[in-house]
Amino acid sequence: MTTDLVRSVKELLRSHGKPSREVYLDSENSGIVLEEALAEMLKVYREVGYGHPSITNRPGWEAYEVLYEATHSVAGVIGARVEEIVYTHSGTEANNLAILGSARANKSKRRKIIVSSIEHLSVIFPAEELCKYGYRLVKIPVDEEGFIDVEALANEIDKETFLVSIAVVNHEIGTIQDLKALVEIVKDKDEEVLFHTDAADALGRVELNLRKLGVDMATLSSHKAYGPKGVGALYIREGVGIEP
């Protein structure tokens, strides 16, 4: 964010003025926080907000209990275990952790990463960054409705393939992929290939059982599901290596 950009935004706000009434139609990008979520947050901040869940004192234990119960709820919604959930500051950070972190932990000679051509930039950018270090990025085309070219995906899976990343629901046009079928195509060709999905736009909109889908990693974002901004999560299937 630059000073010129901030100045331009302020000028736009001034020129348009404050509307007397507003209809918000961009909840896909960022939802308005639900009153229930705000009330629960306020309750926690008032009662145990000063506790650190990693500290062994009473406030810390209380904070840990709240954190555990919240994580248990998240895990239940997505069909995961508590220990498979890692919190981040955003969906963008979770995507970066999935791609860069799994690459850091990669001990094999596999260096091919496959994504769809319409993935979120927070998936494409870290994948492109890895190309500086010997990785190769392949973008699979989609049709006019945003669905993956299944044949092209299958043809690209080989012994060089390390990671595939395809979103459940596209962040721009809302295409809902048959992710279970895509995972099966990849794993049938080579079960060692990791499969990551950006599920931020799927949470609360489609059924999301990650264990049944068979993915190895999945990104979540609170504000996409009417929760607070600044909270994301990465599901990491037990046994998958990640190095921050």
Backbone as CSV, one residue per row, in Angstrom:
resi,resn,N_x,N_y,N_z,CA_x,CA_y,CA_z,C_x,C_y,C_z
1,MET,0.852,-1.192,0.000,0.000,0.000,0.000,0.889,1.243,0.000
2,THR,0.703,2.108,-0.984,1.532,3.301,-1.114,0.764,4.538,-0.661
3,THR,1.528,5.613,-0.409,0.908,6.881,-0.012,-0.012,7.404,-1.105
4,ASP,0.406,7.271,-2.367,-0.422,7.733,-3.490,-1.740,6.971,-3.557
5,LEU,-1.675,5.662,-3.306,-2.892,4.850,-3.339,-3.842,5.264,-2.229
6,VAL,-3.303,5.483,-1.029,-4.126,5.915,0.103,-4.781,7.253,-0.201
7,ARG,-4.009,8.161,-0.796,-4.534,9.481,-1.142,-5.670,9.354,-2.165
8,SER,-5.496,8.474,-3.148,-6.528,8.272,-4.170,-7.805,7.699,-3.568
9,VAL,-7.639,6.747,-2.645,-8.803,6.136,-1.995,-9.561,7.174,-1.175
10,LYS,-8.829,7.999,-0.436,-9.471,9.049,0.367,-10.241,10.020,-0.516
11,GLU,-9.670,10.350,-1.665,-10.323,11.274,-2.591,-11.609,10.656,-3.154
12,LEU,-11.559,9.374,-3.461,-12.747,8.680,-3.953,-13.854,8.680,-2.908
13,LEU,-13.481,8.428,-1.653,-14.467,8.413,-0.572,-15.101,9.785,-0.386
14,ARG,-14.281,10.826,-0.463,-14.793,12.191,-0.314,-15.743,12.551,-1.453
15,SER,-15.371,12.185,-2.673,-16.178,12.559,-3.835,-17.525,11.838,-3.864
16,HIS,-17.557,10.612,-3.361,-18.810,9.850,-3.363,-19.688,10.192,-2.167
17,GLY,-19.087,10.609,-1.077,-19.867,10.934,0.113,-20.376,9.690,0.820
18,LYS,-20.963,9.892,1.991,-21.500,8.793,2.787,-22.959,8.570,2.417
19,PRO,-23.316,7.368,1.919,-24.707,7.128,1.520,-25.638,7.073,2.727
20,SER,-26.867,7.522,2.527,-27.850,7.451,3.618,-28.286,6.015,3.863
21,ARG,-28.278,5.226,2.798,-28.582,3.802,2.913,-27.577,3.033,2.065
22,GLU,-27.252,1.833,2.512,-26.259,1.051,1.775,-26.695,-0.406,1.700
23,VAL,-26.584,-0.980,0.513,-26.832,-2.405,0.317,-25.496,-3.052,-0.022
24,TYR,-25.040,-3.933,0.851,-23.728,-4.562,0.672,-23.892,-5.882,-0.075
25,LEU,-23.239,-5.995,-1.224,-23.403,-7.171,-2.082,-22.073,-7.865,-2.369
26,ASP,-21.125,-7.745,-1.458,-19.808,-8.335,-1.702,-19.399,-9.276,-0.578
27,SER,-20.359,-10.012,-0.026,-20.063,-10.902,1.100,-19.148,-12.056,0.711
28,GLU,-19.059,-12.368,-0.579,-18.142,-13.428,-0.996,-16.703,-13.032,-0.707
29,ASN,-16.379,-11.767,-0.928,-15.019,-11.307,-0.668,-14.767,-11.097,0.811
30,SER,-15.741,-10.559,1.509,-15.597,-10.345,2.951,-16.970,-10.097,3.552
31,GLY,-17.376,-10.977,4.455,-18.703,-10.865,5.042,-18.741,-9.937,6.244
32,ILE,-19.926,-9.446,6.548,-20.143,-8.650,7.752,-20.165,-9.595,8.948
33,VAL,-19.441,-9.255,9.997,-19.337,-10.142,11.162,-20.712,-10.319,11.806
34,LEU,-21.081,-11.570,12.043,-22.367,-11.867,12.668,-22.406,-11.347,14.102
35,GLU,-23.582,-10.893,14.522,-23.747,-10.396,15.888,-23.400,-11.471,16.911
36,GLU,-23.759,-12.719,16.604,-23.448,-13.819,17.524,-21.938,-13.983,17.697
37,ALA,-21.210,-13.818,16.606,-19.754,-13.934,16.672,-19.155,-12.789,17.486
38,LEU,-19.663,-11.576,17.269,-19.185,-10.420,18.031,-19.449,-10.596,19.520
39,ALA,-20.645,-11.100,19.856,-21.003,-11.299,21.262,-20.090,-12.324,21.919
40,GLU,-19.788,-13.404,21.204,-18.912,-14.445,21.757,-17.490,-13.924,21.921
41,MET,-17.024,-13.148,20.946,-15.686,-12.558,21.046,-15.589,-11.628,22.245
42,LEU,-16.597,-10.780,22.427,-16.595,-9.834,23.539,-16.599,-10.564,24.875
43,LYS,-17.360,-11.638,24.952,-17.411,-12.442,26.178,-16.035,-13.010,26.513
44,VAL,-15.360,-13.545,25.512,-14.025,-14.120,25.731,-13.031,-13.044,26.133
45,TYR,-13.058,-11.901,25.441,-12.127,-10.817,25.775,-12.338,-10.314,27.200
46,ARG,-13.589,-10.261,27.633,-13.876,-9.773,28.981,-13.481,-10.780,30.055
47,GLU,-13.710,-12.058,29.773,-13.540,-13.071,30.812,-12.143,-13.686,30.840
48,VAL,-11.574,-13.972,29.668,-10.257,-14.631,29.644,-9.316,-13.984,28.636
49,GLY,-9.642,-12.773,28.205,-8.876,-12.133,27.144,-7.420,-11.876,27.460
50,TYR,-7.078,-11.808,28.746,-5.691,-11.527,29.106,-4.871,-12.799,29.285
51,GLY,-5.514,-13.952,29.224,-4.798,-15.215,29.409,-4.045,-15.634,28.159
52,HIS,-2.885,-16.264,28.340,-2.073,-16.790,27.240,-2.183,-18.311,27.272
53,PRO,-2.719,-18.932,26.220,-2.982,-20.375,26.252,-1.744,-21.252,26.382
54,SER,-0.554,-20.677,26.220,0.676,-21.468,26.357,1.324,-21.310,27.732
55,ILE,0.731,-20.483,28.594,1.300,-20.220,29.917,0.590,-21.068,30.972
56,THR,1.365,-21.639,31.892,0.798,-22.530,32.914,0.393,-21.760,34.163
57,ASN,-0.646,-20.955,34.038,-1.292,-20.342,35.195,-2.800,-20.365,34.933
58,ARG,-3.597,-19.928,35.891,-5.041,-20.047,35.738,-5.578,-19.321,34.498
59,PRO,-5.202,-18.040,34.272,-5.685,-17.382,33.051,-5.256,-18.121,31.781
60,GLY,-4.039,-18.669,31.811,-3.552,-19.421,30.660,-4.354,-20.687,30.421
61,TRP,-4.673,-21.401,31.494,-5.474,-22.623,31.360,-6.868,-22.311,30.832
62,GLU,-7.448,-21.201,31.331,-8.784,-20.805,30.867,-8.753,-20.447,29.376
63,ALA,-7.705,-19.731,28.979,-7.565,-19.366,27.565,-7.358,-20.612,26.701
64,TYR,-6.592,-21.560,27.218,-6.349,-22.805,26.484,-7.653,-23.574,26.290
65,GLU,-8.486,-23.592,27.336,-9.764,-24.294,27.239,-10.644,-23.677,26.153
66,VAL,-10.687,-22.338,26.115,-11.469,-21.645,25.084,-10.927,-21.970,23.695
67,LEU,-9.604,-21.925,23.557,-8.965,-22.213,22.273,-9.251,-23.642,21.827
68,TYR,-9.157,-24.576,22.769,-9.395,-25.983,22.429,-10.831,-26.193,21.974
69,GLU,-11.781,-25.629,22.715,-13.190,-25.808,22.368,-13.497,-25.195,21.000
70,ALA,-12.904,-24.035,20.723,-13.111,-23.394,19.419,-12.531,-24.252,18.296
71,THR,-11.338,-24.789,18.536,-10.687,-25.629,17.531,-11.463,-26.923,17.326
72,HIS,-12.010,-27.450,18.407,-12.833,-28.659,18.322,-14.055,-28.403,17.438
73,SER,-14.640,-27.214,17.566,-15.797,-26.850,16.740,-15.415,-26.749,15.268
74,VAL,-14.279,-26.095,14.999,-13.800,-25.964,13.617,-13.539,-27.340,13.015
75,ALA,-12.848,-28.182,13.775,-12.526,-29.528,13.292,-13.789,-30.322,12.981
76,GLY,-14.808,-30.162,13.823,-16.061,-30.876,13.604,-16.769,-30.449,12.337
77,VAL,-16.687,-29.171,12.023,-17.352,-28.637,10.827,-16.708,-29.165,9.546
78,ILE,-15.387,-29.350,9.562,-14.675,-29.721,8.335,-14.242,-31.185,8.301
79,GLY,-14.628,-31.969,9.308,-14.275,-33.384,9.312,-12.800,-33.624,9.543
80,ALA,-12.250,-32.962,10.563,-10.822,-33.077,10.859,-10.611,-33.351,12.342
81,ARG,-9.352,-33.529,12.731,-8.987,-33.665,14.135,-8.437,-32.335,14.632
82,VAL,-8.560,-32.106,15.933,-8.078,-30.855,16.526,-6.609,-30.627,16.202
83,GLU,-5.802,-31.679,16.310,-4.358,-31.538,16.099,-3.990,-31.298,14.638
84,GLU,-4.960,-31.357,13.735,-4.686,-31.112,12.322,-4.970,-29.667,11.911
85,ILE,-5.350,-28.831,12.881,-5.682,-27.433,12.605,-4.559,-26.520,13.082
86,VAL,-4.052,-25.683,12.191,-3.044,-24.677,12.533,-3.630,-23.307,12.205
87,TYR,-3.616,-22.408,13.185,-4.187,-21.073,12.963,-3.167,-20.132,12.325
88,THR,-3.676,-19.253,11.473,-2.851,-18.233,10.821,-3.572,-16.892,10.953
89,HIS,-2.967,-15.840,10.408,-3.590,-14.519,10.465,-4.537,-14.258,9.294
90,SER,-4.554,-15.163,8.318,-5.417,-14.950,7.153,-5.408,-16.181,6.267
91,GLY,-6.326,-16.200,5.304,-6.307,-17.246,4.303,-5.071,-17.151,3.421
92,THR,-4.641,-15.934,3.152,-3.427,-15.733,2.351,-2.216,-16.365,3.027
93,GLU,-2.086,-16.146,4.334,-0.967,-16.746,5.060,-1.073,-18.267,5.057
94,ALA,-2.295,-18.783,5.185,-2.491,-20.230,5.175,-2.095,-20.832,3.826
95,ASN,-2.459,-20.168,2.729,-2.060,-20.645,1.404,-0.543,-20.635,1.249
96,ASN,0.088,-19.569,1.713,1.549,-19.488,1.642,2.206,-20.570,2.481
97,LEU,1.658,-20.810,3.676,2.208,-21.851,4.544,2.077,-23.223,3.896
98,ALA,0.944,-23.479,3.272,0.726,-24.771,2.621,1.732,-25.012,1.500
99,ILE,1.917,-24.020,0.643,2.754,-24.205,-0.542,4.240,-24.092,-0.216
100,LEU,4.616,-23.011,0.453,6.031,-22.827,0.788,6.468,-23.794,1.882
101,GLY,5.592,-24.016,2.869,5.938,-24.903,3.979,6.097,-26.345,3.556
102,SER,5.220,-26.814,2.671,5.354,-28.199,2.197,6.587,-28.343,1.309
103,ALA,6.924,-27.288,0.558,8.128,-27.330,-0.281,9.392,-27.391,0.575
104,ARG,9.403,-26.637,1.681,10.560,-26.678,2.581,10.737,-28.067,3.191
105,ALA,9.627,-28.740,3.421,9.684,-30.074,4.019,9.886,-31.174,2.977
106,ASN,9.885,-30.803,1.710,9.991,-31.775,0.625,11.406,-32.349,0.538
107,LYS,11.544,-33.614,0.836,12.853,-34.274,0.790,13.048,-35.069,-0.500
108,SER,12.022,-35.106,-1.334,12.119,-35.846,-2.587,12.713,-34.959,-3.681
109,LYS,12.861,-35.524,-4.863,13.364,-34.766,-6.007,12.221,-34.237,-6.878
110,ARG,11.008,-34.406,-6.410,9.845,-33.919,-7.154,9.831,-32.390,-7.138
111,ARG,9.612,-31.787,-8.298,9.688,-30.330,-8.375,8.587,-29.706,-9.242
112,LYS,7.536,-30.461,-9.511,6.437,-29.900,-10.309,5.253,-29.546,-9.404
113,ILE,4.737,-28.322,-9.571,3.549,-27.867,-8.853,2.459,-27.574,-9.881
114,ILE,1.265,-28.087,-9.627,0.146,-27.914,-10.550,-0.966,-27.126,-9.867
115,VAL,-1.454,-26.081,-10.539,-2.592,-25.299,-10.037,-3.564,-25.084,-11.195
116,SER,-4.780,-24.656,-10.875,-5.685,-24.262,-11.956,-5.299,-22.856,-12.407
117,SER,-5.699,-22.503,-13.607,-5.342,-21.186,-14.158,-6.121,-20.053,-13.501
118,ILE,-7.115,-20.389,-12.651,-7.928,-19.345,-12.013,-7.804,-19.386,-10.490
119,GLU,-6.688,-19.902,-9.994,-6.485,-19.919,-8.544,-6.288,-18.504,-7.994
120,HIS,-6.522,-18.348,-6.717,-6.278,-17.076,-6.030,-4.786,-16.745,-6.114
121,LEU,-4.472,-15.463,-6.186,-3.067,-15.049,-6.305,-2.233,-15.477,-5.107
122,SER,-2.869,-15.679,-3.955,-2.114,-16.123,-2.780,-1.703,-17.586,-2.901
123,VAL,-2.192,-18.273,-3.925,-1.713,-19.611,-4.283,-0.682,-19.501,-5.401
124,ILE,-1.000,-18.706,-6.412,-0.119,-18.604,-7.580,1.210,-17.936,-7.238
125,PHE,1.184,-16.854,-6.455,2.425,-16.128,-6.151,3.458,-16.982,-5.417
126,PRO,3.110,-17.697,-4.335,4.127,-18.535,-3.692,4.600,-19.673,-4.591
127,ALA,3.708,-20.185,-5.444,4.120,-21.231,-6.376,5.124,-20.674,-7.386
128,GLU,4.883,-19.455,-7.855,5.831,-18.816,-8.772,7.151,-18.517,-8.070
129,GLU,7.091,-18.167,-6.800,8.313,-17.912,-6.033,9.191,-19.157,-5.985
130,LEU,8.576,-20.319,-5.864,9.338,-21.566,-5.795,10.050,-21.885,-7.107
131,CYS,9.579,-21.287,-8.206,10.238,-21.508,-9.497,11.664,-20.955,-9.500
132,LYS,11.941,-20.012,-8.594,13.300,-19.474,-8.469,14.248,-20.495,-7.855
133,TYR,13.683,-21.543,-7.271,14.484,-22.527,-6.549,14.362,-23.920,-7.159
134,GLY,14.120,-23.960,-8.455,14.141,-25.229,-9.163,12.804,-25.905,-9.372
135,TYR,11.735,-25.307,-8.891,10.411,-25.888,-9.106,9.851,-25.435,-10.455
136,ARG,8.890,-26.194,-10.965,8.224,-25.850,-12.223,6.730,-25.757,-11.968
137,LEU,6.120,-24.678,-12.430,4.695,-24.451,-12.213,3.913,-24.722,-13.492
138,VAL,2.861,-25.527,-13.367,1.971,-25.832,-14.486,0.568,-25.356,-14.125
139,LYS,-0.036,-24.559,-15.019,-1.398,-24.066,-14.800,-2.361,-24.822,-15.717
140,ILE,-3.320,-25.513,-15.093,-4.284,-26.303,-15.851,-5.419,-25.401,-16.341
141,PRO,-5.768,-25.474,-17.621,-6.844,-24.620,-18.145,-8.218,-25.027,-17.612
142,VAL,-9.148,-24.091,-17.707,-10.536,-24.344,-17.313,-11.445,-24.001,-18.491
143,ASP,-12.694,-24.483,-18.437,-13.628,-24.151,-19.509,-14.302,-22.811,-19.233
144,GLU,-15.305,-22.458,-20.040,-15.942,-21.144,-19.920,-16.708,-20.967,-18.610
145,GLU,-16.968,-22.061,-17.912,-17.655,-21.981,-16.622,-16.698,-22.144,-15.443
146,GLY,-15.422,-22.283,-15.745,-14.427,-22.362,-14.687,-14.096,-23.761,-14.213
147,PHE,-14.607,-24.782,-14.895,-14.330,-26.154,-14.476,-12.992,-26.638,-15.038
148,ILE,-12.283,-27.380,-14.214,-10.963,-27.888,-14.575,-11.031,-28.819,-15.785
149,ASP,-10.029,-28.697,-16.654,-9.859,-29.651,-17.753,-9.288,-30.930,-17.142
150,VAL,-10.166,-31.885,-16.891,-9.792,-33.104,-16.164,-8.722,-33.897,-16.909
151,GLU,-8.851,-33.987,-18.217,-7.878,-34.741,-19.009,-6.495,-34.100,-18.923
152,ALA,-6.453,-32.776,-18.998,-5.174,-32.066,-18.898,-4.542,-32.283,-17.528
153,LEU,-5.367,-32.275,-16.479,-4.858,-32.521,-15.130,-4.253,-33.912,-15.029
154,ALA,-4.993,-34.914,-15.490,-4.514,-36.296,-15.417,-3.208,-36.476,-16.191
155,ASN,-3.101,-35.832,-17.345,-1.903,-35.974,-18.180,-0.667,-35.342,-17.553
156,GLU,-0.870,-34.369,-16.666,0.268,-33.681,-16.054,0.820,-34.403,-14.818
157,ILE,0.061,-35.336,-14.266,0.521,-36.048,-13.071,1.566,-37.076,-13.465
158,ASP,2.773,-36.905,-12.951,3.853,-37.854,-13.214,4.772,-37.925,-12.005
159,LYS,5.885,-38.602,-12.150,6.802,-38.820,-11.025,7.545,-37.554,-10.607
160,GLU,7.390,-36.480,-11.387,7.983,-35.196,-11.015,7.024,-34.347,-10.181
161,THR,5.746,-34.736,-10.160,4.724,-33.911,-9.508,4.824,-33.995,-7.994
162,PHE,4.898,-32.839,-7.376,5.008,-32.737,-5.922,3.689,-32.323,-5.285
163,LEU,3.026,-31.305,-5.870,1.851,-30.710,-5.241,0.837,-30.270,-6.288
164,VAL,-0.446,-30.495,-5.972,-1.555,-29.965,-6.760,-2.382,-29.076,-5.845
165,SER,-2.753,-27.886,-6.324,-3.584,-26.975,-5.533,-4.743,-26.469,-6.390
166,ILE,-5.965,-26.858,-5.992,-7.178,-26.452,-6.711,-8.245,-26.085,-5.690
167,ALA,-8.835,-24.913,-5.837,-9.853,-24.442,-4.893,-11.158,-25.214,-5.063
168,VAL,-11.862,-25.420,-3.955,-13.187,-26.042,-4.011,-14.158,-25.108,-4.731
169,VAL,-14.215,-23.864,-4.272,-15.099,-22.847,-4.849,-14.241,-21.679,-5.322
170,ASN,-14.399,-21.285,-6.572,-13.597,-20.178,-7.085,-14.011,-18.857,-6.455
171,HIS,-13.023,-18.035,-6.137,-13.253,-16.790,-5.406,-13.856,-15.677,-6.255
172,GLU,-13.849,-15.823,-7.582,-14.375,-14.770,-8.452,-15.705,-15.147,-9.103
173,ILE,-15.783,-16.351,-9.658,-16.984,-16.717,-10.422,-17.815,-17.797,-9.737
174,GLY,-17.351,-18.305,-8.609,-18.163,-19.205,-7.803,-18.267,-20.636,-8.291
175,THR,-17.453,-21.025,-9.253,-17.478,-22.404,-9.748,-17.172,-23.379,-8.619
176,ILE,-18.009,-24.404,-8.472,-17.800,-25.427,-7.445,-17.251,-26.674,-8.128
177,GLN,-15.985,-26.966,-7.883,-15.349,-28.129,-8.495,-15.830,-29.420,-7.823
178,ASP,-15.820,-30.512,-8.576,-16.033,-31.841,-7.992,-14.686,-32.271,-7.426
179,LEU,-14.383,-31.743,-6.241,-13.031,-31.898,-5.713,-12.696,-33.352,-5.402
180,LYS,-13.652,-34.095,-4.893,-13.394,-35.502,-4.575,-12.936,-36.256,-5.817
181,ALA,-13.586,-35.986,-6.942,-13.205,-36.639,-8.196,-11.809,-36.212,-8.636
182,LEU,-11.487,-34.930,-8.457,-10.160,-34.435,-8.842,-9.071,-35.048,-7.971
183,VAL,-9.346,-35.153,-6.672,-8.380,-35.782,-5.763,-8.156,-37.233,-6.165
184,GLU,-9.228,-37.938,-6.496,-9.110,-39.346,-6.891,-8.283,-39.499,-8.162
185,ILE,-8.470,-38.589,-9.116,-7.683,-38.630,-10.353,-6.198,-38.502,-10.039
186,VAL,-5.872,-37.538,-9.180,-4.470,-37.299,-8.822,-3.893,-38.474,-8.052
187,LYS,-4.600,-38.928,-7.029,-4.084,-39.992,-6.167,-4.024,-41.338,-6.888
188,ASP,-4.954,-41.567,-7.832,-4.908,-42.811,-8.608,-3.671,-42.855,-9.501
189,LYS,-3.278,-41.675,-10.009,-2.073,-41.614,-10.840,-0.818,-41.752,-9.994
190,ASP,-0.818,-41.117,-8.819,0.355,-41.166,-7.929,-0.064,-40.715,-6.532
191,GLU,-0.170,-41.646,-5.614,-0.660,-41.329,-4.271,0.316,-40.496,-3.446
192,GLU,1.555,-40.349,-3.914,2.533,-39.543,-3.182,2.372,-38.040,-3.437
193,VAL,1.615,-37.675,-4.450,1.398,-36.259,-4.761,0.513,-35.637,-3.684
194,LEU,0.943,-34.499,-3.143,0.142,-33.781,-2.154,-0.967,-32.995,-2.851
195,PHE,-2.132,-32.939,-2.189,-3.251,-32.179,-2.752,-3.703,-31.133,-1.739
196,HIS,-3.583,-29.865,-2.138,-4.028,-28.743,-1.308,-5.229,-28.090,-1.969
197,THR,-6.176,-27.648,-1.139,-7.302,-26.887,-1.674,-7.518,-25.618,-0.867
198,ASP,-7.751,-24.529,-1.569,-8.155,-23.285,-0.918,-9.667,-23.385,-0.723
199,ALA,-10.068,-23.673,0.513,-11.487,-23.882,0.823,-12.116,-22.665,1.484
200,ALA,-11.441,-21.518,1.403,-11.931,-20.314,2.081,-13.336,-19.931,1.625
201,ASP,-13.605,-20.046,0.335,-14.913,-19.645,-0.193,-15.943,-20.765,-0.129
202,ALA,-15.520,-21.928,0.354,-16.447,-23.057,0.483,-17.040,-23.150,1.881
203,LEU,-16.302,-22.669,2.883,-16.730,-22.796,4.275,-18.075,-22.108,4.500
204,GLY,-19.051,-22.888,4.961,-20.374,-22.344,5.218,-21.272,-22.268,3.998
205,ARG,-20.736,-22.636,2.838,-21.516,-22.550,1.598,-21.784,-23.923,0.989
206,VAL,-20.814,-24.819,1.101,-20.992,-26.189,0.616,-20.539,-27.143,1.716
207,GLU,-21.006,-28.394,1.635,-20.567,-29.392,2.610,-19.065,-29.584,2.479
208,LEU,-18.374,-29.614,3.611,-16.917,-29.624,3.569,-16.373,-30.641,4.565
209,ASN,-16.269,-31.888,4.125,-15.652,-32.928,4.946,-14.311,-33.270,4.311
210,LEU,-13.253,-32.699,4.864,-11.933,-32.803,4.239,-11.402,-34.225,4.222
211,ARG,-11.746,-34.996,5.244,-11.275,-36.379,5.276,-11.930,-37.189,4.156
212,LYS,-13.226,-36.967,3.929,-13.915,-37.669,2.845,-13.420,-37.204,1.481
213,LEU,-13.092,-35.923,1.379,-12.570,-35.401,0.113,-11.200,-35.974,-0.212
214,GLY,-10.434,-36.302,0.834,-9.128,-36.914,0.631,-7.986,-35.944,0.432
215,VAL,-8.209,-34.662,0.742,-7.140,-33.670,0.560,-6.102,-33.786,1.675
216,ASP,-4.909,-33.295,1.396,-3.828,-33.307,2.382,-3.755,-32.009,3.168
217,MET,-4.152,-30.902,2.535,-4.140,-29.590,3.180,-5.320,-28.773,2.669
218,ALA,-5.837,-27.906,3.538,-6.953,-27.047,3.126,-6.889,-25.723,3.870
219,THR,-7.138,-24.663,3.141,-7.103,-23.300,3.689,-8.507,-22.830,4.059
220,LEU,-8.606,-22.173,5.233,-9.869,-21.598,5.706,-9.644,-20.139,6.066
221,SER,-10.718,-19.352,6.031,-10.618,-17.938,6.384,-11.886,-17.502,7.097
222,SER,-11.726,-16.934,8.289,-12.861,-16.565,9.135,-13.791,-15.550,8.471
223,HIS,-13.227,-14.491,7.896,-14.083,-13.407,7.401,-14.902,-13.807,6.177
224,LYS,-14.547,-14.929,5.552,-15.350,-15.436,4.441,-16.622,-16.121,4.941
225,ALA,-16.649,-16.424,6.253,-17.799,-17.125,6.839,-18.439,-16.281,7.931
226,TYR,-18.382,-14.947,7.758,-19.023,-13.983,8.660,-18.399,-13.948,10.050
227,GLY,-17.129,-14.282,10.120,-16.374,-14.137,11.355,-15.450,-12.937,11.255
228,PRO,-14.588,-12.742,12.260,-13.690,-11.583,12.259,-12.573,-11.704,11.234
229,LYS,-12.085,-10.564,10.789,-10.915,-10.542,9.915,-9.664,-10.839,10.742
230,GLY,-8.605,-11.247,10.058,-7.349,-11.507,10.753,-7.258,-12.886,11.364
231,VAL,-8.140,-13.802,10.947,-8.108,-15.173,11.457,-8.239,-16.139,10.283
232,GLY,-7.239,-16.968,10.099,-7.285,-18.014,9.086,-6.863,-19.325,9.711
233,ALA,-6.910,-20.384,8.938,-6.481,-21.688,9.446,-6.032,-22.553,8.280
234,LEU,-5.125,-23.456,8.594,-4.692,-24.445,7.611,-4.904,-25.833,8.193
235,TYR,-5.689,-26.630,7.483,-5.827,-28.050,7.824,-4.637,-28.773,7.226
236,ILE,-3.926,-29.515,8.060,-2.783,-30.307,7.604,-3.025,-31.748,8.032
237,ARG,-3.300,-32.612,7.079,-3.578,-34.004,7.402,-2.420,-34.621,8.173
238,GLU,-2.760,-35.424,9.163,-1.739,-36.081,9.972,-0.764,-36.840,9.076
239,GLY,0.521,-36.590,9.273,1.549,-37.247,8.483,2.127,-36.397,7.372
240,VAL,1.464,-35.284,7.041,1.969,-34.374,6.001,3.007,-33.441,6.609
241,GLY,4.157,-33.333,5.966,5.242,-32.504,6.487,5.111,-31.046,6.088
242,ILE,5.255,-30.161,7.080,5.243,-28.712,6.848,6.372,-28.087,7.658
243,GLU,7.146,-27.225,7.016,8.166,-26.452,7.727,7.844,-24.972,7.552
244,PRO,7.534,-24.257,8.635,7.170,-22.830,8.535,8.273,-21.994,7.906
